[in-house]
Amino acid sequence: MKSVGIMIRRRNRTNKKLLDKEIITLHSKLKKNDTIITHYTTEKDYTKGNYHTHLIIQHNDDENLYNQLNKFIGGNTWEVDKRGLDEVKINNGKWGEVHTHQIWDEVGFKTYMNKHELLKTLH
């Protein structure tokens, strides 16, 4: 299975409970066409008074993942931002933005995700 790190931020003001519910819905839609495991946490945007979520999605089908992310935020154009060895794919859609990136250190990324609250896992 491949792992990808994802950050999702919705455009409209949202609350933590609603964003958690949307992530569970995204997970179930991804799971229809692929075997996946989703690890996620939701945290507050201190500058915008909104919430965003960090995810690690373990999957097999890249096409299914990117199609569902496009539908989730109402976008279809991915821009690539190269920073040193890292490559971040960004999609600014109608309902939000998504950043995807390779995970080089899964334990370190999970530690970063656990800084405010414990990680949740969906199978």
TIMI-2910 file (N, C-alpha, C, CB; in pm, 1 decimal, decimal comma, always signed):
<rs>
+----------+----------+----------+----------+----------+----------+----------+----------+----------+----------+----------+----------+------+
!      n_x !      n_y !      n_z !     ca_x !     ca_y !     ca_z !      c_x !      c_y !      c_z !     cb_x !     cb_y !     cb_z ! resn !
+----------+----------+----------+----------+----------+----------+----------+----------+----------+----------+----------+----------+------+
!    +83,3 !   -119,3 !     +0,0 !     +0,0 !     +0,0 !     +0,0 !    +87,4 !   +125,1 !     +0,0 !    -94,6 !     +0,1 !   +121,5 !  Met !
!    +42,0 !   +225,7 !    -72,1 !   +111,2 !   +354,3 !    -76,0 !    +52,8 !   +445,3 !    +30,5 !   +100,2 !   +419,8 !   -216,4 !  Lys !
!   +134,6 !   +533,0 !    +84,9 !    +87,8 !   +632,0 !   +182,9 !   +106,0 !   +770,9 !   +126,7 !   +163,3 !   +618,0 !   +317,4 !  Ser !
!     +6,4 !   +856,0 !   +149,0 !    +14,6 !   +995,3 !   +106,3 !    -35,6 !  +1083,0 !   +220,7 !    -68,1 !  +1019,9 !    -24,7 !  Val !
!    +33,7 !  +1194,5 !   +242,6 !     -8,1 !  +1292,4 !   +342,5 !    -97,8 !  +1394,8 !   +276,8 !   +113,8 !  +1360,9 !   +408,6 !  Gly !
!   -205,8 !  +1431,3 !   +344,2 !   -303,5 !  +1523,3 !   +285,6 !   -344,4 !  +1625,9 !   +389,9 !   -427,7 !  +1446,8 !   +232,4 !  Ile !
!   -361,5 !  +1750,7 !   +345,7 !   -420,2 !  +1855,4 !   +428,6 !   -542,3 !  +1905,6 !   +352,9 !   -317,1 !  +1972,7 !   +459,2 !  Met !
!   -656,5 !  +1911,0 !   +421,3 !   -779,8 !  +1959,7 !   +359,7 !   -832,1 !  +2076,7 !   +441,5 !   -886,8 !  +1846,5 !   +349,9 !  Ile !
!   -861,9 !  +2186,1 !   +371,2 !   -922,2 !  +2303,9 !   +434,2 !  -1045,4 !  +2341,2 !   +353,1 !   -820,5 !  +2424,4 !   +442,4 !  Arg !
!  -1160,3 !  +2351,6 !   +418,9 !  -1284,2 !  +2389,3 !   +352,2 !  -1294,3 !  +2541,3 !   +342,7 !  -1406,2 !  +2331,5 !   +427,0 !  Arg !
!  -1361,3 !  +2592,1 !   +238,2 !  -1376,1 !  +2736,6 !   +218,5 !  -1473,1 !  +2799,1 !   +319,4 !  -1424,2 !  +2765,0 !    +76,6 !  Arg !
!  -1590,5 !  +2742,2 !   +331,2 !  -1690,2 !  +2798,5 !   +422,1 !  -1654,5 !  +2766,5 !   +565,5 !  -1830,1 !  +2745,7 !   +389,3 !  Asn !
!  -1695,4 !  +2853,1 !   +653,6 !  -1670,1 !  +2826,7 !   +796,1 !  -1731,7 !  +2693,1 !   +833,1 !  -1727,6 !  +2940,6 !   +886,1 !  Arg !
!  -1656,5 !  +2615,2 !   +904,1 !  -1702,9 !  +2483,2 !   +944,3 !  -1664,7 !  +2460,6 !  +1089,7 !  -1643,3 !  +2372,2 !   +852,9 !  Thr !
!  -1722,2 !  +2360,5 !  +1149,0 !  -1681,0 !  +2327,2 !  +1284,7 !  -1615,4 !  +2189,6 !  +1283,8 !  -1802,2 !  +2330,5 !  +1382,6 !  Asn !
!  -1555,5 !  +2155,5 !  +1394,3 !  -1478,0 !  +2032,1 !  +1404,4 !  -1564,6 !  +1909,0 !  +1381,5 !  -1411,0 !  +2023,5 !  +1540,4 !  Lys !
!  -1683,1 !  +1908,7 !  +1439,1 !  -1772,4 !  +1793,2 !  +1428,4 !  -1814,8 !  +1770,9 !  +1283,0 !  -1896,6 !  +1812,6 !  +1517,9 !  Lys !
!  -1847,6 !  +1877,7 !  +1212,2 !  -1888,9 !  +1867,4 !  +1071,9 !  -1773,2 !  +1819,9 !   +983,2 !  -1941,5 !  +2003,1 !  +1021,7 !  Leu !
!  -1653,8 !  +1873,2 !  +1005,5 !  -1538,2 !  +1832,4 !   +926,0 !  -1503,3 !  +1685,6 !   +951,4 !  -1417,3 !  +1921,9 !   +957,7 !  Leu !
!  -1512,1 !  +1640,9 !  +1076,0 !  -1488,8 !  +1499,0 !  +1107,0 !  -1589,1 !  +1410,7 !  +1031,3 !  -1499,8 !  +1474,0 !  +1260,4 !  Asp !
!  -1714,7 !  +1452,3 !  +1028,4 !  -1818,0 !  +1376,3 !   +957,5 !  -1788,1 !  +1371,1 !   +807,4 !  -1957,1 !  +1438,7 !   +982,1 !  Lys !
!  -1742,1 !  +1483,2 !   +750,5 !  -1708,2 !  +1486,9 !   +608,2 !  -1590,1 !  +1395,2 !   +576,3 !  -1676,2 !  +1630,1 !   +565,3 !  Glu !
!  -1492,9 !  +1385,2 !   +666,4 !  -1377,8 !  +1296,9 !   +645,0 !  -1422,6 !  +1150,8 !   +647,5 !  -1268,7 !  +1321,9 !   +752,6 !  Ile !
!  -1514,3 !  +1117,1 !   +736,6 !  -1567,9 !   +980,3 !   +741,8 !  -1641,3 !   +948,0 !   +611,5 !  -1663,5 !   +963,0 !   +863,7 !  Ile !
!  -1716,1 !  +1044,6 !   +557,6 !  -1784,9 !  +1026,2 !   +429,2 !  -1684,7 !  +1008,1 !   +316,0 !  -1876,8 !  +1145,9 !   +399,4 !  Thr !
!  -1578,7 !  +1090,4 !   +313,6 !  -1474,0 !  +1076,5 !   +211,8 !  -1410,8 !   +937,8 !   +220,1 !  -1365,7 !  +1186,2 !   +228,9 !  Leu !
!  -1381,7 !   +891,7 !   +340,8 !  -1322,7 !   +759,1 !   +360,2 !  -1413,7 !   +650,4 !   +302,0 !  -1297,3 !   +732,8 !   +510,3 !  His !
!  -1542,8 !   +658,5 !   +329,6 !  -1635,1 !   +555,0 !   +280,3 !  -1645,2 !   +557,0 !   +127,8 !  -1774,6 !   +574,3 !   +341,8 !  Ser !
!  -1637,2 !   +676,1 !    +66,1 !  -1640,4 !   +684,3 !    -80,1 !  -1512,3 !   +627,7 !   -141,4 !  -1660,3 !   +829,7 !   -125,0 !  Lys !
!  -1398,5 !   +653,9 !    -78,6 !  -1271,9 !   +598,1 !   -126,1 !  -1271,5 !   +446,1 !   -113,8 !  -1154,1 !   +657,8 !    -47,7 !  Leu !
!  -1331,2 !   +397,4 !     -6,9 !  -1329,8 !   +254,7 !    +23,4 !  -1413,6 !   +172,5 !    -74,8 !  -1379,9 !   +232,2 !   +164,0 !  Lys !
!  -1507,5 !   +236,2 !   -145,8 !  -1591,5 !   +164,4 !   -241,6 !  -1509,0 !   +103,7 !   -355,0 !  -1697,4 !   +258,0 !   -298,9 !  Lys !
!  -1399,8 !   +171,0 !   -394,3 !  -1320,6 !   +126,7 !   -509,1 !  -1177,0 !    +87,9 !   -475,3 !  -1318,7 !   +234,2 !   -611,9 !  Asn !
!  -1142,3 !    +83,8 !   -347,3 !  -1003,9 !    +56,1 !   -310,0 !  -1000,4 !     +7,9 !   -164,7 !   -914,1 !   +182,8 !   -329,2 !  Asp !
!   -894,0 !    -58,5 !   -128,5 !   -870,2 !    -94,6 !    +10,3 !   -788,5 !    +18,4 !    +70,5 !   -796,8 !   -233,8 !    +23,7 !  Thr !
!   -844,1 !    +87,1 !   +170,7 !   -773,0 !   +202,0 !   +227,6 !   -777,8 !   +200,8 !   +379,4 !   -832,1 !   +332,5 !   +175,1 !  Ile !
!   -681,3 !   +270,7 !   +437,1 !   -678,9 !   +300,1 !   +580,8 !   -654,4 !   +450,4 !   +590,9 !   -566,7 !   +215,1 !   +659,0 !  Ile !
!   -736,6 !   +519,0 !   +670,3 !   -725,2 !   +663,2 !   +686,5 !   -692,5 !   +695,8 !   +831,8 !   -855,4 !   +734,1 !   +642,5 !  Thr !
!   -585,2 !   +771,9 !   +852,2 !   -549,4 !   +825,9 !   +983,3 !   -570,5 !   +977,0 !   +971,0 !   -398,3 !   +788,5 !  +1026,4 !  His !
!   -642,1 !  +1037,5 !  +1065,5 !   -665,9 !  +1180,9 !  +1052,2 !   -679,8 !  +1249,2 !  +1187,6 !   -790,3 !  +1205,6 !   +969,4 !  Tyr !
!   -662,5 !  +1380,4 !  +1184,4 !   -686,5 !  +1466,0 !  +1299,1 !   -733,5 !  +1601,3 !  +1246,9 !   -558,3 !  +1480,2 !  +1387,9 !  Thr !
!   -815,8 !  +1668,1 !  +1325,5 !   -870,0 !  +1798,4 !  +1287,2 !   -815,7 !  +1902,2 !  +1383,9 !  -1026,6 !  +1797,9 !  +1287,1 !  Thr !
!   -774,3 !  +2017,1 !  +1329,9 !   -723,8 !  +2122,4 !  +1417,4 !   -772,9 !  +2258,3 !  +1370,6 !   -570,5 !  +2120,0 !  +1422,3 !  Glu !
!   -766,1 !  +2354,8 !  +1459,9 !   -817,3 !  +2488,3 !  +1433,1 !   -715,6 !  +2572,9 !  +1357,2 !   -855,4 !  +2557,0 !  +1563,3 !  Lys !
!   -766,1 !  +2651,3 !  +1260,1 !   -684,8 !  +2753,3 !  +1193,4 !   -688,0 !  +2876,9 !  +1282,4 !   -738,0 !  +2785,3 !  +1046,8 !  Asp !
!   -580,2 !  +2909,3 !  +1346,0 !   -582,6 !  +3022,6 !  +1438,2 !   -591,4 !  +3155,4 !  +1365,3 !   -459,8 !  +3021,0 !  +1526,0 !  Tyr !
!   -548,2 !  +3161,2 !  +1240,7 !   -554,3 !  +3287,1 !  +1167,3 !   -689,8 !  +3310,9 !  +1102,7 !   -447,2 !  +3290,1 !  +1062,1 !  Thr !
!   -765,8 !  +3206,4 !  +1075,4 !   -892,2 !  +3222,3 !  +1003,6 !  -1014,2 !  +3186,4 !  +1087,0 !   -890,7 !  +3138,3 !   +879,9 !  Lys !
!   -997,4 !  +3130,9 !  +1205,1 !  -1110,6 !  +3089,8 !  +1286,6 !  -1187,6 !  +2973,9 !  +1226,0 !  -1202,9 !  +3205,7 !  +1307,7 !  Gly !
!  -1122,4 !  +2894,5 !  +1145,7 !  -1182,9 !  +2782,0 !  +1077,4 !  -1108,5 !  +2655,7 !  +1119,2 !  -1179,8 !  +2801,3 !   +922,6 !  Asn !
!  -1141,5 !  +2541,6 !  +1059,9 !  -1073,3 !  +2416,2 !  +1089,9 !  -1017,0 !  +2354,4 !   +962,6 !  -1168,8 !  +2317,9 !  +1159,2 !  Tyr !
!   -911,8 !  +2276,4 !   +979,7 !   -856,5 !  +2198,3 !   +869,5 !   -819,6 !  +2060,6 !   +924,5 !   -731,7 !  +2269,8 !   +804,7 !  His !
!   -794,3 !  +1967,6 !   +836,0 !   -761,3 !  +1832,5 !   +880,4 !   -635,4 !  +1782,9 !   +810,9 !   -878,2 !  +1736,7 !   +853,7 !  Thr !
!   -556,9 !  +1705,3 !   +883,2 !   -439,6 !  +1637,3 !   +829,8 !   -472,8 !  +1489,0 !   +821,6 !   -312,1 !  +1663,0 !   +918,5 !  His !
!   -438,1 !  +1427,1 !   +710,4 !   -466,8 !  +1285,4 !   +692,0 !   -344,4 !  +1211,8 !   +640,5 !   -583,9 !  +1266,4 !   +596,1 !  Leu !
!   -336,9 !  +1085,1 !   +674,9 !   -248,4 !   +990,6 !   +606,9 !   -343,6 !   +886,4 !   +549,9 !   -136,8 !   +926,2 !   +705,2 !  Ile !
!   -341,7 !   +873,1 !   +418,4 !   -426,5 !   +773,0 !   +354,0 !   -336,9 !   +667,6 !   +291,7 !   -519,9 !   +837,6 !   +246,5 !  Ile !
!   -356,7 !   +544,3 !   +334,8 !   -285,7 !   +430,3 !   +276,7 !   -379,6 !   +369,5 !   +173,7 !   -242,4 !   +324,1 !   +386,9 !  Gln !
!   -335,0 !   +363,0 !    +48,6 !   -421,7 !   +322,7 !    -61,2 !   -343,2 !   +247,0 !   -167,5 !   -489,7 !   +444,6 !   -122,8 !  His !
!   -414,8 !   +194,4 !   -266,4 !   -352,1 !   +127,1 !   -379,7 !   -376,7 !   +199,1 !   -511,4 !   -402,3 !    -14,5 !   -389,6 !  Asn !
!   -489,1 !   +268,4 !   -524,6 !   -533,2 !   +326,6 !   -651,3 !   -523,8 !   +479,5 !   -647,2 !   -677,7 !   +282,9 !   -683,0 !  Asp !
!   -419,1 !   +535,7 !   -710,4 !   -401,2 !   +681,3 !   -714,2 !   -517,1 !   +751,6 !   -784,7 !   -270,1 !   +716,0 !   -783,9 !  Asp !
!   -564,2 !   +694,8 !   -894,2 !   -670,8 !   +757,6 !   -972,6 !   -797,9 !   +773,7 !   -888,9 !   -700,5 !   +674,6 !  -1098,9 !  Glu !
!   -836,1 !   +669,8 !   -815,8 !   -953,0 !   +676,4 !   -728,6 !   -935,1 !   +784,9 !   -622,6 !   -978,1 !   +540,1 !   -661,8 !  Asn !
!   -816,5 !   +791,0 !   -562,1 !   -789,1 !   +889,6 !   -457,6 !   -805,8 !  +1031,4 !   -511,0 !   -647,4 !   +870,6 !   -401,7 !  Leu !
!   -740,1 !  +1062,7 !   -622,2 !   -744,9 !  +1199,2 !   -674,7 !   -882,8 !  +1235,0 !   -729,1 !   -640,7 !  +1216,6 !   -783,7 !  Tyr !
!   -955,0 !  +1139,3 !   -787,6 !  -1091,8 !  +1166,7 !   -833,7 !  -1182,7 !  +1201,3 !   -716,9 !  -1148,2 !  +1046,0 !   -910,0 !  Asn !
!  -1173,6 !  +1126,0 !   -608,1 !  -1258,5 !  +1152,9 !   -491,8 !  -1220,2 !  +1284,5 !   -423,2 !  -1248,9 !  +1037,2 !   -391,7 !  Gln !
!  -1091,3 !  +1317,1 !   -417,9 !  -1050,1 !  +1446,2 !   -361,7 !  -1102,4 !  +1561,2 !   -447,1 !   -896,5 !  +1454,1 !   -350,4 !  Leu !
!  -1098,9 !  +1544,6 !   -580,0 !  -1154,7 !  +1646,4 !   -669,4 !  -1302,7 !  +1669,1 !   -641,2 !  -1134,9 !  +1605,6 !   -815,9 !  Asn !
!  -1377,4 !  +1561,5 !   -628,1 !  -1521,1 !  +1572,4 !   -599,6 !  -1545,3 !  +1635,4 !   -463,1 !  -1587,9 !  +1434,3 !   -606,0 !  Lys !
!  -1461,1 !  +1602,1 !   -366,3 !  -1477,6 !  +1649,6 !   -228,9 !  -1467,5 !  +1801,9 !   -219,1 !  -1373,4 !  +1585,2 !   -138,7 !  Phe !
!  -1378,2 !  +1862,4 !   -297,4 !  -1359,6 !  +2007,3 !   -288,1 !  -1408,0 !  +2083,2 !   -411,0 !  -1215,0 !  +2037,9 !   -265,4 !  Ile !
!  -1462,9 !  +2011,3 !   -509,3 !  -1516,1 !  +2078,2 !   -627,7 !  -1408,9 !  +2136,6 !   -717,0 !  -1609,7 !  +2186,3 !   -586,8 !  Gly !
!  -1299,6 !  +2066,0 !   -732,7 !  -1190,0 !  +2112,4 !   -817,2 !  -1145,5 !  +2004,4 !   -912,7 !  -1072,7 !  +2158,1 !   -732,5 !  Gly !
!  -1060,6 !  +2040,9 !  -1008,0 !  -1005,8 !  +1938,6 !  -1097,8 !   -866,7 !  +1973,4 !  -1149,3 !  -1098,6 !  +1918,1 !  -1215,0 !  Asn !
!   -810,0 !  +2085,0 !  -1106,3 !   -678,8 !  +2126,2 !  -1153,7 !   -576,6 !  +2114,8 !  -1040,5 !   -683,4 !  +2270,6 !  -1208,5 !  Thr !
!   -475,5 !  +2033,2 !  -1064,4 !   -370,2 !  +2013,6 !   -965,8 !   -245,7 !  +2089,4 !  -1008,6 !   -339,0 !  +1863,6 !   -947,3 !  Trp !
!   -194,8 !  +2174,1 !   -920,1 !    -69,1 !  +2245,1 !   -943,2 !    +39,3 !  +2174,7 !   -862,1 !    -80,5 !  +2397,5 !   -903,8 !  Glu !
!   +160,0 !  +2172,6 !   -914,8 !   +270,6 !  +2107,7 !   -844,7 !   +367,2 !  +2215,5 !   -795,5 !   +343,9 !  +2004,8 !   -937,4 !  Val !
!   +396,2 !  +2211,2 !   -666,1 !   +490,0 !  +2303,6 !   -603,4 !   +608,9 !  +2221,8 !   -554,7 !   +422,7 !  +2383,4 !   -485,3 !  Asp !
!   +724,8 !  +2243,4 !   -615,5 !   +845,0 !  +2168,0 !   -576,8 !   +926,2 !  +2250,7 !   -478,8 !   +931,1 !  +2130,7 !   -701,4 !  Lys !
!   +951,9 !  +2189,4 !   -363,0 !  +1032,4 !  +2252,7 !   -258,2 !  +1145,1 !  +2158,0 !   -222,7 !   +946,2 !  +2287,7 !   -131,8 !  Arg !
!  +1260,5 !  +2180,3 !   -278,3 !  +1372,3 !  +2089,6 !   -254,1 !  +1339,4 !  +1952,1 !   -309,5 !  +1405,0 !  +2081,0 !   -103,4 !  Gly !
!  +1344,9 !  +1850,5 !   -225,2 !  +1310,8 !  +1714,9 !   -267,1 !  +1160,9 !  +1688,1 !   -258,9 !  +1385,4 !  +1614,3 !   -182,2 !  Leu !
!  +1087,7 !  +1774,9 !   -188,6 !   +944,4 !  +1754,3 !   -172,3 !   +866,8 !  +1806,9 !   -292,0 !   +895,7 !  +1821,6 !    -45,1 !  Asp !
!   +758,4 !  +1738,3 !   -322,0 !   +667,5 !  +1780,5 !   -427,4 !   +527,5 !  +1783,8 !   -366,7 !   +674,7 !  +1684,5 !   -552,8 !  Glu !
!   +468,2 !  +1901,9 !   -360,6 !   +335,0 !  +1918,8 !   -303,8 !   +238,1 !  +1945,5 !   -418,4 !   +331,9 !  +2034,9 !   -198,4 !  Val !
!   +132,0 !  +1865,5 !   -424,4 !    +27,0 !  +1886,3 !   -524,1 !    -85,6 !  +1962,5 !   -455,7 !    -24,4 !  +1749,6 !   -584,6 !  Lys !
!   -130,0 !  +2072,3 !   -518,4 !   -230,0 !  +2161,1 !   -459,1 !   -348,3 !  +2173,2 !   -553,2 !   -170,0 !  +2300,7 !   -428,7 !  Ile !
!   -468,5 !  +2160,9 !   -496,6 !   -590,8 !  +2178,0 !   -573,0 !   -679,4 !  +2276,3 !   -497,1 !   -663,8 !  +2041,1 !   -596,4 !  Asn !
!   -702,9 !  +2393,2 !   -556,6 !   -794,0 !  +2491,7 !   -499,1 !   -927,7 !  +2478,0 !   -569,8 !   -737,6 !  +2637,3 !   -512,2 !  Asn !
!  -1023,8 !  +2418,0 !   -503,2 !  -1152,9 !  +2392,3 !   -562,9 !  -1259,0 !  +2491,0 !   -518,0 !  -1196,5 !  +2253,5 !   -530,9 !  Gly !
!  -1379,4 !  +2463,9 !   -559,9 !  -1494,4 !  +2549,2 !   -529,6 !  -1524,2 !  +2552,4 !   -378,9 !  -1617,8 !  +2500,2 !   -606,5 !  Lys !
!  -1508,2 !  +2437,3 !   -310,2 !  -1545,6 !  +2426,8 !   -170,1 !  -1426,7 !  +2416,4 !    -75,3 !  -1633,7 !  +2308,8 !   -151,3 !  Trp !
!  -1304,8 !  +2420,3 !   -126,4 !  -1190,3 !  +2411,0 !    -36,8 !  -1061,0 !  +2387,8 !   -110,4 !  -1211,2 !  +2301,6 !    +62,3 !  Gly !
!   -958,5 !  +2356,8 !    -33,0 !   -827,3 !  +2330,0 !    -91,9 !   -770,2 !  +2201,7 !    -33,9 !   -730,4 !  +2448,1 !    -67,6 !  Glu !
!   -691,1 !  +2134,2 !   -116,5 !   -626,1 !  +2008,9 !    -77,4 !   -478,6 !  +2019,1 !   -112,3 !   -692,1 !  +1885,4 !   -147,9 !  Val !
!   -393,4 !  +1977,5 !    -20,2 !   -249,5 !  +1966,3 !    -44,7 !   -213,2 !  +1819,7 !    -22,7 !   -165,1 !  +2062,7 !    +50,1 !  His !
!   -145,7 !  +1757,8 !   -118,7 !    -98,8 !  +1620,6 !   -100,2 !    +53,3 !  +1618,6 !   -111,4 !   -163,5 !  +1524,3 !   -204,8 !  Thr !
!   +115,4 !  +1530,0 !    -37,3 !   +261,5 !  +1518,4 !    -42,7 !   +304,1 !  +1378,9 !     -0,3 !   +328,6 !  +1624,6 !    +47,3 !  His !
!   +420,4 !  +1340,8 !    -45,3 !   +479,0 !  +1212,8 !     -5,8 !   +517,7 !  +1218,3 !   +140,6 !   +601,9 !  +1178,1 !    -93,4 !  Gln !
!   +510,5 !  +1104,8 !   +205,5 !   +550,8 !  +1095,4 !   +345,7 !   +685,5 !  +1024,1 !   +350,9 !   +442,9 !  +1019,8 !   +432,0 !  Ile !
!   +786,1 !  +1095,2 !   +400,5 !   +919,7 !  +1037,6 !   +411,6 !   +940,2 !   +972,3 !   +547,5 !  +1025,9 !  +1144,7 !   +388,5 !  Trp !
!   +873,0 !  +1027,1 !   +650,5 !   +887,4 !   +976,7 !   +787,3 !   +747,8 !   +966,7 !   +848,9 !   +981,2 !  +1070,1 !   +873,6 !  Asp !
!   +686,0 !   +849,2 !   +836,8 !   +547,7 !   +832,2 !   +882,4 !   +533,8 !   +854,2 !  +1032,8 !   +497,4 !   +693,1 !   +846,1 !  Glu !
!   +629,0 !   +806,7 !  +1111,1 !   +623,2 !   +825,0 !  +1256,4 !   +632,6 !   +974,2 !  +1290,7 !   +737,4 !   +745,5 !  +1326,6 !  Val !
!   +721,9 !  +1045,4 !  +1225,3 !   +735,5 !  +1189,1 !  +1248,6 !   +610,2 !  +1265,8 !  +1209,3 !   +854,3 !  +1243,1 !  +1172,0 !  Gly !
!   +547,6 !  +1226,5 !  +1098,1 !   +425,4 !  +1292,8 !  +1053,3 !   +310,5 !  +1265,2 !  +1150,0 !   +388,0 !  +1246,5 !   +911,6 !  Phe !
!   +301,0 !  +1141,3 !  +1198,8 !   +196,0 !  +1108,9 !  +1297,6 !   +219,1 !  +1185,6 !  +1427,1 !   +192,6 !   +956,5 !  +1326,1 !  Lys !
!   +344,7 !  +1204,3 !  +1466,9 !   +376,2 !  +1283,2 !  +1585,7 !   +330,4 !  +1427,4 !  +1566,0 !   +527,9 !  +1278,2 !  +1616,3 !  Thr !
!   +354,5 !  +1482,7 !  +1447,5 !   +308,5 !  +1618,2 !  +1414,3 !   +155,6 !  +1625,3 !  +1420,2 !   +359,0 !  +1660,1 !  +1273,4 !  Tyr !
!    +88,2 !  +1523,1 !  +1367,5 !    -57,6 !  +1521,5 !  +1365,8 !   -115,4 !  +1511,2 !  +1507,4 !   -107,9 !  +1405,3 !  +1280,1 !  Met !
!    -44,0 !  +1449,5 !  +1599,6 !    -91,3 !  +1430,1 !  +1736,8 !    -65,4 !  +1548,9 !  +1828,7 !    -26,9 !  +1308,8 !  +1794,9 !  Asn !
!    -19,6 !  +1661,6 !  +1775,2 !    +21,6 !  +1771,1 !  +1862,4 !    -93,5 !  +1832,1 !  +1942,6 !    +87,0 !  +1877,9 !  +1780,5 !  Lys !
!   -218,2 !  +1831,8 !  +1890,1 !   -331,5 !  +1889,5 !  +1963,0 !   -427,7 !  +1785,3 !  +2015,3 !   -405,6 !  +1984,8 !  +1875,0 !  His !
!   -447,2 !  +1679,6 !  +1941,4 !   -536,4 !  +1571,9 !  +1984,6 !   -491,7 !  +1440,9 !  +1920,6 !   -684,3 !  +1603,6 !  +1947,6 !  Glu !
!   -539,4 !  +1330,2 !  +1976,0 !   -497,0 !  +1200,3 !  +1925,4 !   -553,1 !  +1171,6 !  +1787,2 !   -538,7 !  +1091,2 !  +2021,1 !  Leu !
!   -475,4 !  +1101,4 !  +1713,8 !   -506,9 !  +1058,6 !  +1577,9 !   -623,9 !   +960,6 !  +1578,2 !   -383,9 !   +994,5 !  +1511,8 !  Leu !
!   -712,9 !   +973,3 !  +1479,4 !   -822,9 !   +876,6 !  +1462,9 !   -790,9 !   +790,7 !  +1342,6 !   -962,3 !   +948,3 !  +1445,6 !  Lys !
!   -828,1 !   +663,3 !  +1345,6 !   -800,5 !   +571,6 !  +1235,2 !   -929,6 !   +507,1 !  +1187,9 !   -698,7 !   +463,6 !  +1277,4 !  Thr !
!   -949,2 !   +506,5 !  +1055,4 !  -1065,0 !   +443,0 !   +992,7 !  -1016,0 !   +329,1 !   +904,7 !  -1148,3 !   +545,6 !   +909,7 !  Leu !
!  -1080,5 !   +213,4 !   +914,8 !  -1044,4 !    +96,9 !   +832,0 !  -1154,6 !    +68,5 !   +733,8 !  -1017,3 !    -27,8 !   +919,0 !  His !
+----------+----------+----------+----------+----------+----------+----------+----------+----------+----------+----------+----------+------+
</rs>
